[in-house]
Amino acid sequence: MSKRIVLLGTITHDTISHESGFSYEGIGGVLYQAAVLCGMGKDVSLYTNLGRELVPQVQKIIQSWSHLHREGIQRVPGPGNRVELHYPEEGERVEILKSVVPPLTAAHLVKDLPEFGMLVLILNSGFDIELRNWHQITRAASCPVWIDIHSLALTKKLHEPRKYVSLSEWEEWVEGVDYLQANKQEVASMLGFPQRLPKEEEIARFGKKAFGLGLKAVFMTLGHEGGLVMTPEGSRKIAPPAAESIVDTTGCGDVFCAATAAELMDGKDPFAAGSFGLELATKAVSCKGIEETYLLAKRYREGDRP
């Protein structure tokens, strides 16, 4: 079986600001996962719709990524997926979508779908792909499937702060999926009460429901508290290593996703895979942007672990 990973999602242009006054602009979205995987030496087929105005910036970043297969990058008219992210001193970040790209269709991917090692969908914007097309893809896949629910739990309105909403259709999205990633607030949305965080017993109930739907593991990211890995055999909270310095937390969940999925594809159990993913994600808070994230993953591959 090929060890290539299929990566589906949206490349974004992020305008990021912090309460401290630190701010910058750069390319983000699914390119964070691609950066980690390529830096780790994994062959990646990236499927995404990329706004033409972002093409020069993206090409400059990925030009040296020899492990990235670009046949699934489709150029579409317009400014691309643009988002503003603001990080207050406390609480959830504020996200405003300024523009989006058309959703992915199944035809292009299914037509070319060989025996991949892993299929990963990251719902960066919530507009990334329609459910019926996602089902076509999962039914055609013969490899493990990972989904990061992410922005699917947010309102789908442009030019205003996005809010968490109830996500009753999550069960349909995990049909044919092996691994689910979500943060605590996204789990609350899937449980039907986005206005508050879930209690421990509610998280356990969510896991039981997920395993009843066929999932093999649920990876719940907990911010500075680390992560929770749930499997039908048991659950384990993973404490994060100490972060040397915090520059920017944008993309840390994406780093966790890519590193953990790569370890699973290589045969690691969910707990070991999640521990490695959390280790790399914690180091990534010291990085700013895609290119620094790529270099971090490359250093890990070469055995230089700061």
C-alpha positions in Angstrom: 0.0 0.0 0.0 1.2 3.5 -0.8 2.2 5.6 2.2 1.0 8.8 0.5 -1.5 10.9 2.5 -4.5 12.6 0.9 -5.1 16.0 2.4 -8.3 17.9 1.8 -9.0 21.4 3.0 -8.7 25.1 2.3 -5.7 27.3 2.0 -6.3 30.6 3.7 -4.8 34.0 3.9 -4.8 34.9 7.6 -4.6 38.4 9.1 -3.7 37.7 12.7 -3.7 40.1 15.7 -3.1 39.7 19.4 -4.3 41.8 22.3 -0.6 42.4 23.0 -0.3 44.3 19.8 1.6 41.6 17.9 0.2 41.1 14.4 1.1 39.7 11.0 -0.4 38.4 7.7 0.4 35.1 6.0 -0.8 31.9 4.3 -2.5 29.3 6.6 -5.2 26.8 6.6 -4.6 23.3 5.3 -1.1 24.3 4.3 -0.1 23.9 8.0 -0.8 20.2 7.8 1.0 20.0 4.4 4.0 21.7 5.9 4.3 19.3 8.8 3.8 16.2 6.7 6.2 17.3 4.0 8.7 18.4 6.6 8.4 14.9 8.1 9.2 13.4 4.7 5.7 12.1 4.0 4.4 12.1 0.5 1.2 14.3 0.4 -1.5 14.8 -2.3 -3.1 18.1 -1.5 -6.7 18.7 -2.8 -7.8 22.3 -2.4 -9.4 25.2 -4.3 -7.0 28.1 -4.3 -8.0 31.6 -5.1 -5.9 33.0 -8.0 -4.8 36.1 -6.0 -3.1 33.8 -3.5 -1.3 31.7 -6.0 2.0 33.7 -6.0 2.3 33.6 -2.2 1.5 29.9 -2.1 3.9 29.0 -4.9 6.7 30.8 -3.2 6.1 28.8 0.0 5.8 25.3 -1.5 8.3 25.5 -4.3 10.9 23.5 -2.4 8.5 20.9 -0.9 9.6 17.9 -2.9 7.1 15.6 -1.1 4.1 17.6 -2.1 2.0 16.4 -5.1 0.2 19.4 -6.5 -2.2 17.8 -9.0 -5.2 18.4 -6.7 -4.6 22.1 -6.3 -7.2 23.8 -8.4 -7.0 27.5 -9.1 -10.3 29.3 -8.9 -11.1 33.0 -9.6 -11.1 35.6 -6.9 -9.2 36.6 -3.7 -9.3 33.1 -2.1 -10.3 32.2 1.4 -9.4 35.2 3.6 -9.9 35.3 7.3 -9.2 37.7 10.2 -8.1 36.1 13.5 -7.9 38.1 16.8 -6.6 36.6 20.0 -7.8 38.2 23.2 -5.8 37.8 26.4 -8.4 35.3 27.6 -11.1 33.2 25.9 -11.7 32.0 22.4 -10.2 33.7 19.4 -12.4 35.9 17.3 -12.7 34.7 13.6 -14.2 36.7 10.8 -14.4 35.2 7.3 -13.9 37.9 4.6 -14.2 35.7 1.5 -14.3 31.9 0.7 -13.6 29.6 -2.3 -16.1 27.1 -3.8 -16.3 23.8 -2.1 -14.3 20.8 -3.3 -16.1 18.3 -5.5 -15.6 14.5 -5.3 -15.2 13.8 -9.0 -11.6 14.9 -9.4 -10.4 13.1 -6.3 -12.4 9.9 -6.7 -11.3 9.6 -10.3 -7.6 9.7 -9.2 -8.0 7.9 -5.8 -5.4 5.1 -5.5 -4.5 3.0 -2.4 -3.4 5.8 -0.1 -2.1 5.4 3.4 -4.4 7.9 5.0 -7.2 10.3 4.0 -7.4 13.5 6.1 -10.1 16.2 5.8 -9.8 19.5 7.7 -12.8 21.7 7.7 -11.0 25.0 7.8 -13.8 27.3 6.8 -17.0 25.1 6.9 -17.5 25.8 3.2 -14.7 23.3 2.3 -16.8 20.4 0.9 -20.5 19.4 0.8 -21.6 16.3 2.8 -22.7 14.4 -0.3 -19.3 14.8 -1.9 -17.5 13.8 1.3 -19.6 10.6 1.4 -18.6 9.8 -2.2 -14.9 10.2 -1.2 -15.1 8.1 2.0 -17.0 5.3 0.2 -14.2 5.2 -2.5 -11.4 5.2 0.1 -9.8 2.0 1.2 -7.5 3.5 3.8 -8.1 5.0 7.3 -9.9 8.3 7.3 -9.4 11.3 9.7 -11.7 14.3 10.0 -11.0 17.6 11.9 -14.5 19.0 12.5 -13.1 22.5 13.2 -15.1 25.3 11.5 -18.1 23.1 10.8 -19.2 24.0 14.3 -19.2 27.8 13.5 -21.7 30.0 11.8 -21.3 30.3 8.1 -21.7 34.0 7.7 -19.1 36.4 6.2 -18.0 39.8 7.6 -19.0 39.1 11.2 -17.5 37.3 14.2 -18.3 33.6 13.9 -20.2 31.9 16.7 -20.4 28.3 17.8 -23.7 26.6 16.9 -25.2 23.2 17.5 -23.9 20.6 15.2 -26.5 17.8 15.1 -25.3 16.6 11.7 -21.9 15.6 13.0 -23.0 11.9 13.0 -23.4 12.1 9.2 -20.0 13.7 8.8 -18.2 10.8 10.6 -19.9 8.1 8.5 -17.0 6.0 7.2 -14.5 7.9 9.4 -11.9 6.2 11.7 -10.5 9.2 13.6 -12.2 12.4 14.8 -10.4 15.6 16.0 -12.2 18.3 17.8 -11.5 20.8 20.6 -13.7 21.0 23.8 -15.9 23.7 22.4 -16.5 21.8 19.2 -17.5 18.7 21.2 -20.0 21.0 23.0 -21.5 22.0 19.7 -21.8 18.3 18.7 -23.5 17.6 22.0 -26.0 20.3 21.2 -25.0 23.0 23.8 -22.4 25.4 22.3 -23.0 28.0 24.9 -21.0 26.1 27.5 -18.1 23.6 27.8 -19.0 19.9 28.4 -18.5 18.2 31.7 -16.4 15.1 32.1 -19.3 12.7 32.0 -20.7 14.4 28.9 -17.4 14.0 27.1 -17.5 10.3 28.1 -21.0 10.0 26.7 -19.9 11.7 23.5 -17.0 9.2 23.1 -19.4 6.2 23.6 -21.7 7.6 20.9 -18.7 8.1 18.6 -17.5 4.6 19.0 -21.0 3.3 18.4 -20.8 5.1 15.0 -17.7 3.2 14.1 -14.9 5.6 15.1 -11.7 4.0 16.3 -10.4 7.0 18.3 -11.4 10.6 19.2 -8.7 13.2 19.7 -9.8 16.2 21.8 -7.4 19.1 22.0 -7.5 21.0 25.3 -5.3 24.0 24.6 -2.6 24.5 27.3 -4.0 21.5 29.2 -2.9 19.1 26.4 -5.2 16.6 24.9 -7.6 13.7 25.6 -7.3 10.5 23.5 -10.4 8.3 23.7 -10.7 4.8 22.3 -13.2 2.0 22.8 -10.7 0.4 25.1 -10.2 3.4 27.3 -9.2 7.1 27.5 -6.1 8.9 28.5 -5.3 12.6 29.1 -2.0 13.7 27.7 -0.1 16.5 29.4 1.8 18.8 27.1 5.5 19.4 27.4 6.5 22.8 28.6 6.5 25.4 25.8 9.8 27.4 25.7 8.2 30.5 24.4 4.8 31.4 22.9 4.9 33.4 19.7 1.7 32.4 18.0 -0.8 29.6 18.6 -2.3 29.7 15.1 -2.0 26.3 13.4 -1.2 24.3 16.5 -4.3 22.1 16.2 -3.3 21.6 12.5 0.2 20.6 13.6 -1.3 18.1 16.0 -3.6 16.7 13.3 -0.8 16.2 10.8 1.8 14.7 13.2 -0.7 12.4 14.8 -2.2 11.2 11.5 1.3 10.5 10.2 2.1 8.4 13.3 -1.1 6.4 13.0 -0.4 5.7 9.3 3.0 4.4 10.4 1.4 1.9 12.8 1.5 3.7 16.1 -1.4 3.3 18.5 -3.7 6.3 19.2 -2.1 7.2 22.5 1.5 7.1 21.2 0.5 9.0 18.1 -1.4 11.6 20.1 1.6 12.1 22.4 3.9 12.8 19.5 1.3 15.1 17.9 1.0 17.1 21.1 4.8 17.3 21.5 5.2 18.8 18.0 2.2 21.1 18.4 3.6 22.4 21.7 6.9 23.2 19.9 5.0 24.9 17.1 3.8 27.7 19.4 7.3 29.1 19.2 6.9 29.3 15.4 5.3 32.0 13.2 3.7 30.9 10.0 3.9 28.0 7.5 7.6 28.2 6.6 8.8 28.1 10.2 6.4 25.2 10.9 7.9 23.3 7.9 11.4 23.8 9.2 10.3 22.6 12.7 8.9 19.4 11.3 12.0 18.9 9.1 14.3 19.2 12.2 12.2 16.6 14.0 12.6 14.2 11.0 16.4 14.8 11.1 16.5 14.0 14.8 17.2 17.5 15.9 14.5 18.0 18.5 14.8 21.3 20.3 
